[in-house]
Amino acid sequence: MLVRCVRIIDAFGDLVDTYPGMTVGRSYPVLEISYWADAYYVRVVDDEGTDSIWSPEMFETVDGRIPTCWSVALDSDGSLRLAPRPWLRQGFWTDQFSEEPAALAEYEQGRAAVLADLTAD
């Protein structure tokens, strides 16, 4: 999935002209989409090559093909997440941020698979 930035919303929810890592008019690969009742975001590879989360309200869809490595998780808390399957397991993000080797490897494999899907055809 590929999206184009049409506006920039900062971490406080304010519309801004510029922000590090994001450029209006530029397209970005989507690594993950997450939705909860009180929050939602897309994880994209930003201008600096960093994976970062942003408000979906900043983007329009350029290429809506769903990466083949994505799975969907609908949880009892009402959350809905689309991401590489290993990223959806309970505790994955805790392990990844704690730099557990297996989670770091799963993250890199998922990221590579999503990016490879964008160039396939």
Secondary structure, 3 states (H helix, E strand, C coil): CEEEECCEECCCCCEECCECCECCCCEEEEEEEEEECCEEEEEEECCCCCEEEECHHHEEEEECCCCCCEEEEECCCCCEEEEEHHHHCCCHHHHHHCCCHHHHHHHHHHHHHHHHHHHCC
